[in-house]
């Protein structure tokens, strides 16, 4: 019995249903550089204090505060700290020049600023400095462990590693963090009329551009795509067997009886057979379980139309990839923007529209719709910075309303 729009799940319901069947993939140790963008499966913990020693907060002279009294003369030991051995202590009656950030010599407990001393002689190498202003113990010093103490949590499990965090983990010797690995995504298209992007589309053939679009979105989602190009329906069983080496499979093209028979032969359990959204409402999702009954593969069957496939990926596939890679957001990551267009009421389906995004003079994000001339309008889709999501049973939209957007620039 065909499903009516009343029985179709909303995009949020469909996403929840898919994510309820997904668990993060097994964790693995990876090199710190390769971990960029991955989610920690175990907390990263500090193993040393930061800074690991007392250091100078300003440029000046490292001294013993008890000796740095007004009018006192201190002997300069070397032109600067870097001219001495790291382990050389500060002897009684000495001062050592230090630059900002340099370690404090053993025995010193304060740094006196350059304008608080008078060098003697005024020219040539400084051999003696006269203290003009006294200092207190700990003055102008960054204490060991003041920024971070050994044993502190650098980042808890579930944290996505960003570029600024790499230096912090490196400072703590965390060069092989335990992360949820990147998910492989296999992409293939069905159609005898399709040729590769490098082939000439003669007669009634066309280049398969949607595969490349899905691969790009998978890369942007942090996954590892495997482009299987296009195959005929007769070769679909062999192609699907190859594709199911990946936990996520995207099949593009019409759903025929032959395709359905292939899915049944692979034991695909249907989870979704349509979603109340436009475009992309004909998306289907199924799962294949392993011998223990656990979900081993997620199969998405998407319309071949670029606009529909992109919408389905953004609303359903990308959140699944994020969940498998350890990110527990309940759905797609969205922002809010000011709508700058008009649109008729959306009736009973969520409407996803390609938009350009810009920041106005008041630092507000604005979404301007792009005129689309059909589901195959690649030139218009290529201009899009994101998708505006107009909820079902909303509108008419006159401009100035707040709307959720999926930002392609930040996914």
C-alpha positions as CSV (number, residue, x, y, z in Angstrom):
1,X,0.0,0.0,0.0
2,X,1.5,3.3,-1.0
3,X,2.3,5.7,1.8
4,X,0.5,9.0,2.1
5,X,2.1,12.3,3.2
6,X,0.3,12.0,6.5
7,X,2.2,8.8,7.3
8,X,5.6,10.0,6.1
9,X,8.1,11.0,8.9
10,X,9.3,14.6,9.2
11,X,13.0,15.1,8.5
12,X,13.6,15.4,12.3
13,X,11.7,12.1,12.9
14,X,13.5,10.4,10.1
15,X,16.9,11.6,11.4
16,X,16.0,10.4,14.9
17,X,15.0,7.0,13.5
18,X,18.3,6.6,11.6
19,X,20.5,7.8,14.5
20,X,18.8,5.4,16.9
21,X,20.3,2.6,14.9
22,X,23.8,4.0,14.9
23,X,26.7,3.7,17.3
24,X,30.2,5.2,16.9
25,X,32.7,3.0,15.2
26,X,35.4,1.4,17.2
27,X,38.2,3.7,18.5
28,X,41.7,3.6,17.2
29,X,45.0,5.3,18.0
30,X,45.9,7.9,15.4
31,X,48.8,10.3,15.0
32,X,48.0,13.8,16.3
33,X,48.1,15.4,12.9
34,X,45.8,12.8,11.4
35,X,43.4,13.3,14.4
36,X,42.4,16.8,13.3
37,X,38.7,16.8,13.0
38,X,38.1,13.5,14.7
39,X,36.3,12.9,18.0
40,X,38.1,11.7,21.1
41,X,37.0,8.3,22.3
42,X,39.1,8.7,25.5
43,X,40.0,11.8,27.4
44,X,43.3,13.5,26.8
45,X,45.1,14.1,30.1
46,X,48.1,16.4,30.9
47,X,51.3,14.6,32.0
48,X,53.4,17.7,32.9
49,X,52.7,21.2,34.3
50,X,52.4,24.1,31.9
51,X,54.6,26.0,31.9
52,X,56.9,23.2,33.1
53,X,59.1,25.7,35.0
54,X,58.9,29.2,36.4
55,X,59.4,31.7,33.6
56,X,59.9,35.4,33.2
57,X,56.8,37.4,32.5
58,X,58.8,40.4,31.3
59,X,62.2,41.3,30.0
60,X,64.5,42.3,32.8
61,X,66.9,40.8,35.3
62,X,66.3,37.6,37.3
63,X,67.3,38.3,40.9
64,X,66.9,37.1,44.5
65,X,64.2,39.5,45.9
66,X,65.9,39.6,49.3
67,X,69.0,41.1,47.7
68,X,67.2,43.5,45.3
69,X,67.1,46.5,47.7
70,X,67.2,50.1,46.6
71,X,70.7,51.2,45.9
72,X,72.1,47.7,45.9
73,X,74.7,46.7,43.2
74,X,74.3,43.3,41.7
75,X,76.9,41.6,39.5
76,X,75.6,40.6,36.0
77,X,76.4,37.0,35.4
78,X,76.8,36.8,31.6
79,X,75.1,39.1,29.1
80,X,71.8,37.1,29.3
81,X,70.4,33.8,30.6
82,X,70.7,32.1,27.3
83,X,74.5,32.5,27.5
84,X,74.6,30.2,30.5
85,X,73.8,26.5,31.0
86,X,70.2,25.7,31.8
87,X,71.2,24.2,35.1
88,X,73.5,27.0,36.3
89,X,72.1,28.5,39.5
90,X,71.9,32.2,40.3
91,X,74.6,32.8,42.9
92,X,74.4,35.3,45.7
93,X,74.9,38.9,44.6
94,X,74.2,38.1,41.0
95,X,71.6,39.2,38.4
96,X,70.9,37.5,35.0
97,X,69.3,39.1,32.0
98,X,66.2,37.2,30.9
99,X,63.8,37.8,28.0
100,X,60.0,37.4,28.2
101,X,59.1,33.7,28.5
102,X,62.6,32.4,29.3
103,X,63.1,30.0,32.2
104,X,63.9,31.5,35.6
105,X,67.3,30.5,36.8
106,X,67.5,28.3,39.8
107,X,67.7,30.5,42.9
108,X,65.9,33.5,41.4
109,X,62.5,34.4,42.7
110,X,61.7,37.6,40.9
111,X,62.3,39.6,37.8
112,X,63.1,43.3,38.0
113,X,62.2,45.4,34.9
114,X,64.9,47.1,32.8
115,X,63.7,50.6,33.8
116,X,64.0,49.7,37.5
117,X,67.8,49.3,37.3
118,X,70.8,51.5,36.3
119,X,73.5,49.6,34.4
120,X,77.1,50.4,35.2
121,X,79.0,51.4,33.0
122,X,76.5,53.1,30.7
123,X,78.3,51.8,27.6
124,X,79.9,48.5,26.8
125,X,78.9,45.1,28.3
126,X,76.8,45.5,31.4
127,X,78.8,44.1,34.4
128,X,76.9,45.7,37.3
129,X,73.3,47.0,37.8
130,X,72.1,49.3,40.5
131,X,68.6,48.5,41.9
132,X,66.4,51.6,41.7
133,X,63.2,50.0,42.9
134,X,62.7,47.0,45.1
135,X,60.8,43.9,44.0
136,X,58.7,41.5,45.9
137,X,59.1,37.7,45.8
138,X,57.3,36.3,42.7
139,X,57.1,39.6,41.0
140,X,56.9,39.4,37.1
141,X,57.1,35.6,37.2
142,X,54.7,33.0,35.6
143,X,54.7,30.2,38.0
144,X,55.1,26.5,37.0
145,X,51.7,24.9,36.5
146,X,49.9,28.3,36.5
147,X,48.3,27.5,33.1
148,X,47.8,23.8,33.5
149,X,48.6,21.2,36.2
150,X,49.7,17.6,35.4
151,X,46.8,15.3,35.6
152,X,44.2,17.8,34.4
153,X,41.9,16.9,31.6
154,X,42.9,18.5,28.3
155,X,39.8,17.5,26.4
156,X,37.1,15.0,27.5
157,X,35.9,12.1,25.4
158,X,33.5,13.3,22.8
159,X,35.5,16.4,21.9
160,X,36.2,17.1,18.3
161,X,39.8,18.0,17.8
162,X,40.3,21.5,16.4
163,X,43.5,23.0,15.0
164,X,44.3,25.2,18.1
165,X,44.1,22.0,20.3
166,X,47.0,20.3,18.4
167,X,49.7,22.4,20.1
168,X,48.2,21.8,23.5
169,X,48.1,18.0,23.1
170,X,51.7,18.1,21.7
171,X,52.9,20.0,24.7
172,X,51.6,17.1,26.8
173,X,53.1,14.3,24.8
174,X,49.7,13.2,23.5
175,X,50.9,12.4,20.0
176,X,48.6,9.4,19.5
177,X,45.2,10.2,20.9
178,X,42.4,7.5,20.9
179,X,39.7,8.7,18.5
180,X,36.7,7.4,16.6
181,X,38.1,6.7,13.2
182,X,36.8,8.3,10.0
183,X,33.9,6.4,8.4
184,X,34.1,5.0,4.9
185,X,31.2,6.1,2.6
186,X,30.7,4.2,-0.7
187,X,28.9,6.1,-3.5
188,X,27.5,4.6,-6.7
189,X,25.0,5.6,-9.3
190,X,22.6,3.4,-11.3
191,X,21.9,4.0,-15.0
192,X,23.0,2.7,-18.4
193,X,22.9,6.2,-19.7
194,X,25.6,7.5,-17.4
195,X,29.2,8.0,-18.3
196,X,32.2,9.2,-16.3
197,X,33.1,12.8,-15.8
198,X,36.0,12.4,-18.2
199,X,33.9,10.8,-21.0
200,X,32.1,12.6,-23.8
201,X,28.3,12.4,-23.3
202,X,27.2,11.5,-26.8
203,X,23.6,10.8,-27.9
204,X,21.3,10.4,-24.9
205,X,24.0,9.9,-22.3
206,X,25.1,12.3,-19.6
207,X,28.0,12.7,-17.3
208,X,27.6,11.4,-13.8
209,X,28.2,14.6,-11.8
210,X,26.1,13.7,-8.7
211,X,28.7,11.1,-7.5
212,X,31.3,13.8,-7.4
213,X,28.9,16.0,-5.4
214,X,28.2,13.3,-2.8
215,X,31.9,12.5,-2.5
216,X,32.7,16.2,-1.9
217,X,30.0,16.4,0.8
218,X,31.3,13.2,2.4
219,X,34.8,14.7,2.5
220,X,33.4,17.9,4.1
221,X,31.7,15.7,6.7
222,X,35.1,14.2,7.6
223,X,34.4,10.8,6.1
224,X,36.5,8.8,3.6
225,X,34.5,8.4,0.4
226,X,34.9,5.6,-2.1
227,X,33.6,6.6,-5.5
228,X,32.3,3.5,-7.3
229,X,31.2,5.6,-10.3
230,X,28.1,4.4,-12.2
231,X,26.8,0.9,-13.0
232,X,24.0,-0.7,-14.9
233,X,21.1,-2.4,-13.1
234,X,22.4,-5.7,-14.3
235,X,25.7,-5.1,-12.5
236,X,24.2,-3.6,-9.4
237,X,24.4,-6.8,-7.2
238,X,28.2,-7.0,-7.8
239,X,28.6,-3.3,-7.2
240,X,26.6,-3.4,-4.0
241,X,28.7,-6.3,-2.7
242,X,31.7,-4.2,-3.2
243,X,30.1,-1.1,-1.7
244,X,29.1,-2.9,1.5
245,X,32.7,-3.1,2.6
246,X,31.9,0.4,3.8
247,X,29.5,1.1,6.8
248,X,27.6,3.8,4.8
249,X,26.5,3.3,1.2
250,X,24.8,5.9,-1.0
251,X,23.1,4.6,-4.1
252,X,21.8,7.2,-6.6
253,X,19.1,6.6,-9.1
254,X,15.6,5.2,-9.5
255,X,14.2,2.5,-7.3
256,X,13.1,-0.3,-9.7
257,X,11.8,-3.8,-9.0
258,X,15.2,-5.2,-10.0
259,X,16.9,-2.8,-7.5
260,X,14.4,-3.9,-4.8
261,X,15.1,-7.6,-5.5
262,X,18.8,-6.9,-5.1
263,X,18.3,-5.2,-1.7
264,X,16.2,-8.1,-0.5
265,X,18.9,-10.6,-1.6
266,X,21.4,-8.7,0.6
267,X,19.1,-8.7,3.6
268,X,18.4,-5.0,3.6
269,X,15.8,-4.1,6.2
270,X,13.8,-1.0,5.3
271,X,13.8,1.8,7.8
272,X,12.5,4.7,5.7
273,X,10.7,4.7,2.4
274,X,10.1,8.5,2.1
275,X,10.4,11.7,4.1
276,X,8.1,14.7,4.3
277,X,10.5,17.1,2.7
278,X,11.0,18.7,-0.7
279,X,13.3,18.1,-2.5
280,X,14.7,14.7,-1.5
281,X,11.4,13.3,-0.2
282,X,11.9,10.0,-2.1
283,X,15.0,9.1,0.0
284,X,15.0,5.5,1.3
285,X,17.1,4.1,4.1
286,X,17.8,0.6,5.1
287,X,20.2,-1.4,7.2
288,X,22.1,-4.7,6.9
289,X,22.8,-6.5,10.2
290,X,25.8,-8.7,10.9
291,X,25.7,-12.3,12.2
292,X,25.3,-11.0,15.8
293,X,22.3,-8.8,14.9
294,X,24.2,-5.5,15.1
295,X,23.8,-2.9,12.4
296,X,26.8,-3.2,10.1
297,X,25.7,-1.1,7.1
298,X,23.5,1.8,6.4
299,X,22.1,2.0,2.8
300,X,20.7,5.2,1.5
301,X,18.9,5.2,-1.9
302,X,18.7,8.8,-3.1
303,X,17.2,10.5,-6.1
304,X,19.7,11.1,-8.8
305,X,18.7,14.8,-9.1
306,X,21.5,17.0,-7.6
307,X,19.2,19.2,-5.6
308,X,17.3,16.3,-4.0
309,X,20.5,14.3,-3.3
310,X,22.2,17.3,-1.7
311,X,19.2,18.0,0.5
312,X,18.9,14.3,1.6
313,X,22.6,14.2,2.4
314,X,22.6,17.4,4.4
315,X,19.5,16.4,6.5
316,X,20.0,12.6,6.9
317,X,23.4,11.3,5.7
318,X,25.6,13.9,7.3
319,X,24.1,13.5,10.8
320,X,24.6,9.7,10.5
321,X,28.3,10.1,9.5
322,X,28.8,12.5,12.5
323,X,27.2,9.9,14.9
324,X,29.3,7.1,13.6
325,X,32.4,9.2,14.1
326,X,31.5,9.9,17.7
327,X,29.6,13.2,17.6
328,X,26.2,12.9,19.4
329,X,24.3,15.9,18.0
330,X,20.6,15.0,17.5
331,X,20.5,16.1,13.9
332,X,22.2,18.3,11.3
333,X,24.1,21.3,12.5
334,X,22.2,24.5,11.7
335,X,22.4,28.2,12.2
336,X,19.8,30.9,12.1
337,X,19.6,33.7,9.6
338,X,17.3,36.5,8.5
339,X,15.2,35.4,5.5
340,X,15.6,37.8,2.5
341,X,13.0,36.6,0.0
342,X,9.4,35.5,-0.5
343,X,7.9,32.1,-0.6
344,X,4.4,30.6,-0.6
345,X,3.2,28.5,2.3
346,X,5.0,25.2,2.6
347,X,1.9,23.1,3.3
348,X,2.7,19.6,4.6
349,X,6.4,19.2,3.8
350,X,9.6,20.9,4.9
351,X,11.0,23.0,2.1
352,X,14.8,23.2,1.6
353,X,15.9,26.0,-0.6
354,X,19.5,26.9,-1.7
355,X,20.6,30.3,-0.5
356,X,23.5,32.6,-0.5
357,X,24.7,33.8,3.0
358,X,26.1,37.1,4.0
359,X,26.8,39.1,7.2
360,X,25.0,42.5,7.3
361,X,26.2,45.7,8.9
362,X,24.6,44.6,12.2
363,X,26.6,41.3,12.2
364,X,23.5,39.3,11.4
365,X,23.5,36.3,9.1
366,X,21.2,36.8,6.1
367,X,19.9,34.1,3.7
368,X,18.9,35.1,0.2
369,X,17.2,32.5,-1.9
370,X,18.6,31.4,-5.3
371,X,16.2,31.0,-8.1
372,X,16.2,27.4,-9.2
373,X,14.9,26.2,-12.5
374,X,14.4,22.5,-11.6
375,X,16.0,19.7,-9.6
376,X,18.8,19.4,-12.2
377,X,19.9,23.1,-12.0
378,X,23.5,22.5,-11.2
379,X,24.6,26.1,-12.0
380,X,22.2,27.5,-9.4
381,X,23.1,24.9,-6.8
382,X,26.8,25.7,-7.3
383,X,26.2,29.2,-6.2
384,X,24.6,28.1,-2.9
385,X,26.3,28.8,0.5
386,X,23.8,26.6,2.2
387,X,20.2,25.4,2.5
388,X,17.4,27.4,4.2
389,X,14.9,25.1,5.9
390,X,11.3,26.3,5.8
391,X,9.2,24.2,8.2
392,X,6.0,22.4,7.1
393,X,2.8,24.3,7.5
394,X,4.6,27.7,7.6
395,X,4.4,30.9,5.6
396,X,3.8,32.7,3.5
397,X,7.3,34.0,3.8
398,X,7.6,37.7,3.1
399,X,11.1,38.5,4.2
400,X,12.5,39.4,7.6
401,X,11.6,36.1,9.3
402,X,14.2,34.0,11.2
403,X,15.0,30.7,9.4
404,X,17.2,27.8,10.1
405,X,20.0,27.2,7.6
406,X,22.6,24.5,6.9
407,X,25.8,26.3,6.1
408,X,27.8,24.4,3.5
409,X,30.8,26.6,4.3
410,X,31.1,25.3,7.9
411,X,29.9,21.7,7.6
